[in-house]
Amino acid sequence: MDSDLQRYLDDLVAAARDVLGADLVGAYAAGSVGLGAYQAGRSDVDVALVSAGPLTDTAKRALVARLRHEALPCPARGLELVAYDRAVAASGTPEPGFEVEINTGAGMPFRCTLDPADRPAADGRFWYGLDRSILHQSGLPLLGPPAGEVFADLTPANLRRLLIEALSWWLALPTPPGDQPAPGTEDAVLGACRSLVRHRDGIWLAKVAAGQRLVDAGDRAEVIGQAIAARHGGPPPTGAQARAFQQRVRDEIAGQSGPAANVLTVSGPGWAATRRRAG
């Protein structure tokens, strides 16, 4: 792990323990760190904290004050942190269920939500169940027992529903006009690849690894290779390309088409947001 990132995570856990004491039973790196795909200068830092029980408003606000970028500078674009009650983490619920969430960093708007009921429906409520599914498989323990013992996975029906909700949310976003490459569409395409690999193969992979897995398995969508190349400086797909790919992936997951390999001869999908809880 990058030394600056390791130091930051150590400091984050220490700060969380100062606030929560013995009520902090676990801390886990998720996202690109957990999936072994962290890129300095590009990736965010995703962390999940697990508490012994529900947090008081005082504890929530103290946690926010200690962990926001102004108090603990994040070396990445930003920190996306969510704290869960241990019972929620172990429940396998598809609902948000968090105690507090924080988005903070030099490259992202600050956001703090102290109650899931305050999460705007328009910003998506599917992120959390999907995140906990990834944590169940690949959460990197910073403190506490293995993530697979703390986070329960979703049921197949709930996983399918949340994947469809996520793709539908992305597809509802405005598509950049014109037929020129649109920054961010590579993440939209590769995010859809990750959903498709999880649906087909039952495994969560980092975005680029998921795209490459589909290519290696014979998927014919040229847009996947274009999205992978864009991660290395090439031009990203157009918004229309990204949308078309996402639509076909959603149709397959929803059971409205055969394997995407049979239909993805597109020049690409629609537009998708690249960030999740940033709103």
C-alpha positions as CSV (number, residue, x, y, z in Angstrom):
1,M,0.0,0.0,0.0
2,D,1.1,3.6,-0.7
3,S,2.9,4.8,2.4
4,D,0.9,8.1,2.6
5,L,-2.3,6.1,2.3
6,Q,-1.2,3.6,5.0
7,R,-0.3,6.4,7.3
8,Y,-3.6,8.1,6.7
9,L,-5.6,5.0,7.4
10,D,-3.7,4.4,10.6
11,D,-4.4,8.0,11.7
12,L,-8.1,7.6,10.7
13,V,-8.5,4.5,12.8
14,A,-6.7,6.2,15.8
15,A,-9.0,9.2,15.5
16,A,-12.1,7.0,15.3
17,R,-11.0,5.1,18.4
18,D,-10.4,8.3,20.3
19,V,-14.1,9.2,19.6
20,L,-15.8,5.9,19.9
21,G,-13.5,4.0,22.3
22,A,-14.5,0.4,22.9
23,D,-17.6,1.0,20.8
24,L,-15.5,0.9,17.7
25,V,-15.4,-2.9,16.9
26,G,-14.0,-2.7,13.3
27,A,-12.7,-0.5,10.5
28,Y,-12.4,-1.7,6.9
29,A,-11.0,-0.3,3.7
30,A,-13.5,-0.8,0.9
31,G,-13.6,0.3,-2.8
32,S,-10.4,0.4,-4.8
33,V,-8.3,-0.2,-1.7
34,G,-10.2,-3.3,-0.7
35,L,-10.2,-4.6,-4.3
36,G,-6.5,-4.0,-4.7
37,A,-6.9,-1.3,-7.4
38,Y,-6.0,2.0,-5.6
39,Q,-4.4,4.5,-7.9
40,A,-2.7,7.5,-6.2
41,G,-4.0,10.7,-7.7
42,R,-7.2,9.1,-9.1
43,S,-8.9,6.9,-6.5
44,D,-10.9,7.9,-3.5
45,V,-10.5,6.3,-0.1
46,D,-13.5,4.3,1.0
47,V,-13.7,3.2,4.6
48,A,-16.4,1.5,6.7
49,L,-16.5,1.7,10.5
50,V,-18.5,-0.7,12.6
51,S,-19.8,0.2,16.0
52,A,-21.0,-2.0,18.8
53,G,-24.4,-0.3,18.7
54,P,-26.2,2.8,17.5
55,L,-24.3,6.0,17.8
56,T,-25.6,9.1,19.6
57,D,-25.8,12.4,17.7
58,T,-23.0,13.7,19.8
59,A,-20.7,10.7,18.8
60,K,-21.7,11.2,15.2
61,R,-20.8,14.9,15.1
62,A,-17.6,14.3,17.0
63,L,-16.6,11.6,14.4
64,V,-17.3,14.0,11.6
65,A,-15.3,16.8,13.3
66,R,-12.3,14.5,13.7
67,L,-12.3,12.9,10.3
68,R,-13.2,15.7,7.9
69,H,-10.4,16.8,5.6
70,E,-9.7,20.0,7.5
71,A,-8.9,18.0,10.6
72,L,-7.3,14.9,9.0
73,P,-6.1,15.7,5.5
74,C,-6.8,12.9,3.0
75,P,-4.0,12.2,0.6
76,A,-6.5,11.0,-2.1
77,R,-9.2,12.9,-4.0
78,G,-11.3,12.4,-0.9
79,L,-12.6,10.1,1.8
80,E,-16.0,8.4,1.6
81,L,-16.7,7.0,5.0
82,V,-19.7,5.2,6.3
83,A,-20.3,4.0,9.9
84,Y,-22.6,1.0,10.6
85,D,-24.1,-0.5,13.7
86,R,-22.7,-4.1,13.9
87,A,-26.3,-5.5,13.8
88,V,-26.9,-3.7,10.5
89,A,-23.6,-4.9,9.0
90,A,-24.5,-8.5,9.9
91,S,-28.1,-8.3,8.7
92,G,-27.7,-8.4,4.9
93,T,-30.3,-5.7,4.5
94,P,-30.5,-3.9,1.2
95,E,-31.5,-0.7,3.0
96,P,-28.9,2.1,3.6
97,G,-28.9,1.5,7.4
98,F,-25.9,3.7,8.2
99,E,-25.2,5.6,11.4
100,V,-23.3,8.4,9.7
101,E,-21.6,9.0,6.4
102,I,-19.0,11.6,5.4
103,N,-17.7,12.7,2.1
104,T,-14.7,15.0,2.5
105,G,-11.5,15.9,0.7
106,A,-9.7,18.4,-1.5
107,G,-11.3,17.0,-4.6
108,M,-14.9,16.5,-3.5
109,P,-17.7,18.6,-1.9
110,F,-18.1,18.1,1.8
111,R,-21.2,16.1,2.7
112,C,-22.4,14.7,6.1
113,T,-25.5,12.7,6.6
114,L,-26.4,11.6,10.2
115,D,-29.6,9.6,9.4
116,P,-30.5,7.5,6.3
117,A,-33.9,9.2,6.3
118,D,-32.0,12.4,5.3
119,R,-30.5,10.8,2.3
120,P,-32.2,12.2,-0.8
121,A,-33.8,9.5,-2.8
122,A,-32.6,11.2,-6.0
123,D,-29.0,10.6,-4.9
124,G,-29.6,6.8,-4.8
125,R,-30.2,4.5,-1.8
126,F,-28.6,1.4,-3.5
127,W,-25.0,2.3,-2.8
128,Y,-24.9,1.0,0.7
129,G,-26.1,-2.5,0.2
130,L,-23.8,-3.0,-2.7
131,D,-20.9,-1.6,-0.7
132,R,-21.6,-4.0,2.1
133,S,-21.6,-6.8,-0.4
134,I,-18.2,-5.8,-1.6
135,L,-17.0,-5.5,1.9
136,H,-18.3,-9.0,2.7
137,Q,-16.0,-10.3,-0.1
138,S,-13.1,-8.0,-0.1
139,G,-13.1,-5.6,2.8
140,L,-9.5,-5.0,4.1
141,P,-9.4,-5.1,7.9
142,L,-7.8,-2.1,9.5
143,L,-9.2,-3.0,12.9
144,G,-11.3,-5.9,14.0
145,P,-12.2,-9.4,12.7
146,P,-12.2,-10.4,9.0
147,A,-14.8,-8.4,7.0
148,G,-16.5,-11.6,5.9
149,E,-17.4,-12.3,9.5
150,V,-18.8,-8.8,10.1
151,F,-20.6,-7.9,6.8
152,A,-23.3,-10.2,5.5
153,D,-23.9,-10.5,1.8
154,L,-27.1,-9.6,0.0
155,T,-29.6,-12.3,-1.0
156,P,-29.5,-13.0,-4.8
157,A,-32.9,-11.2,-5.2
158,N,-31.8,-8.1,-3.4
159,L,-28.5,-8.0,-5.2
160,R,-30.2,-8.2,-8.5
161,R,-32.7,-5.4,-7.5
162,L,-29.9,-3.1,-6.3
163,L,-27.8,-3.6,-9.4
164,I,-30.8,-2.8,-11.6
165,E,-31.5,0.3,-9.4
166,A,-27.9,1.5,-9.8
167,L,-27.9,1.1,-13.5
168,S,-31.3,2.8,-13.8
169,W,-30.0,5.7,-11.7
170,W,-27.0,6.2,-13.9
171,L,-29.2,6.0,-17.0
172,A,-31.4,8.7,-15.7
173,L,-28.5,11.2,-15.6
174,P,-28.2,13.7,-18.5
175,T,-26.2,12.4,-21.5
176,P,-23.5,14.8,-22.7
177,P,-24.5,16.2,-26.1
178,G,-22.7,15.4,-29.3
179,D,-20.6,12.5,-30.5
180,Q,-17.3,13.6,-28.9
181,P,-15.5,11.6,-26.2
182,A,-17.0,12.6,-22.8
183,P,-14.8,12.5,-19.6
184,G,-16.2,10.2,-17.0
185,T,-17.9,7.8,-19.4
186,E,-15.0,5.3,-19.0
187,D,-16.0,4.9,-15.4
188,A,-19.6,4.5,-16.4
189,V,-18.8,1.7,-18.8
190,L,-16.4,0.0,-16.4
191,G,-18.9,0.3,-13.5
192,A,-21.4,-1.5,-15.6
193,C,-18.8,-4.2,-16.4
194,R,-18.3,-4.7,-12.7
195,S,-22.1,-5.1,-12.2
196,L,-22.3,-7.6,-15.0
197,V,-19.4,-9.7,-13.8
198,R,-20.9,-9.8,-10.3
199,H,-24.2,-10.9,-11.9
200,R,-22.7,-13.5,-14.1
201,D,-19.8,-14.9,-12.1
202,G,-20.7,-14.0,-8.5
203,I,-17.5,-12.0,-7.8
204,W,-16.8,-8.4,-7.3
205,L,-13.8,-7.1,-9.2
206,A,-12.2,-3.7,-9.6
207,K,-13.6,-1.8,-12.6
208,V,-10.7,-2.3,-15.0
209,A,-10.3,-5.9,-14.0
210,A,-14.0,-6.5,-14.6
211,G,-13.8,-5.0,-18.0
212,Q,-10.8,-7.1,-18.9
213,R,-12.6,-10.2,-17.7
214,L,-15.5,-9.6,-20.1
215,V,-13.1,-8.9,-22.9
216,D,-11.2,-12.1,-22.1
217,A,-14.4,-14.1,-22.0
218,G,-15.3,-12.9,-25.5
219,D,-17.6,-9.9,-25.1
220,R,-17.5,-8.1,-28.4
221,A,-18.4,-4.6,-27.2
222,E,-15.6,-2.4,-28.4
223,V,-16.6,0.2,-25.9
224,I,-15.1,-1.9,-23.1
225,G,-11.6,-1.8,-24.6
226,Q,-12.0,1.9,-25.2
227,A,-13.0,2.5,-21.6
228,I,-10.0,0.5,-20.4
229,A,-7.7,2.4,-22.7
230,A,-9.1,5.7,-21.4
231,R,-7.8,4.8,-18.0
232,H,-4.3,5.0,-19.5
233,G,-4.8,8.3,-21.3
234,G,-6.8,7.3,-24.4
235,P,-10.0,9.1,-25.4
236,P,-13.1,8.0,-23.4
237,P,-16.3,6.7,-25.0
238,T,-19.0,9.1,-26.0
239,G,-22.1,9.6,-23.8
240,A,-24.2,7.7,-26.3
241,Q,-21.8,4.8,-26.3
242,A,-21.8,4.6,-22.5
243,R,-25.6,4.8,-22.3
244,A,-26.1,2.0,-24.9
245,F,-23.8,-0.3,-23.0
246,Q,-25.4,0.4,-19.6
247,Q,-28.8,-0.2,-21.1
248,R,-27.8,-3.6,-22.4
249,V,-26.2,-4.6,-19.1
250,R,-29.3,-3.6,-17.2
251,D,-31.4,-5.6,-19.6
252,E,-29.3,-8.7,-19.1
253,I,-29.3,-8.4,-15.3
254,A,-33.1,-7.8,-15.4
255,G,-33.5,-10.9,-17.6
256,Q,-34.7,-9.0,-20.6
257,S,-32.0,-10.3,-22.9
258,G,-29.4,-13.0,-23.3
259,P,-25.8,-12.6,-22.2
260,A,-24.5,-9.2,-23.1
261,A,-21.8,-10.8,-25.2
262,N,-24.5,-11.6,-27.7
263,V,-25.7,-8.1,-28.1
264,L,-23.0,-5.7,-27.3
265,T,-21.8,-4.8,-30.7
266,V,-22.4,-1.2,-29.8
267,S,-20.3,1.8,-30.1
268,G,-21.3,2.6,-26.6
269,P,-23.4,3.5,-23.6
270,G,-24.8,6.2,-21.9
271,W,-23.6,8.6,-19.5
272,A,-23.1,7.7,-15.9
273,A,-22.0,9.4,-12.8
274,T,-18.5,8.4,-11.7
275,R,-19.1,9.1,-8.0
276,R,-21.5,7.5,-5.8
277,R,-22.3,9.3,-2.6
278,A,-21.0,12.7,-3.7
279,G,-24.5,13.5,-4.8
